[in-house]
């Protein structure tokens, strides 16, 4: 995941090359604007979970709560 600020407005070509390089290594790049992370954190998290589930398969439909039983 990459958080992009306004400095990335002029780096589309560079970002594309970097994304292609990372994809060649088996990585997937998800880019989010800084403001989206601040204002829409739930939506960003859902997008990340969705991307992971597409690559690895669905997560358990009823995951255990964090540190249950501790």
Residue pairs with C-beta under 8 A, 6 or more apart in sequence:
1 29
1 30
1 31
1 32
1 48
2 29
2 30
2 31
2 32
3 31
3 32
3 33
3 34
3 37
4 31
4 32
4 33
4 34
5 33
5 34
8 15
8 31
15 31
18 29
19 29
22 28
22 29
23 29
28 51
28 55
30 47
30 48
30 51
32 44
32 47
36 43
36 44
37 44
49 59
52 59
53 59
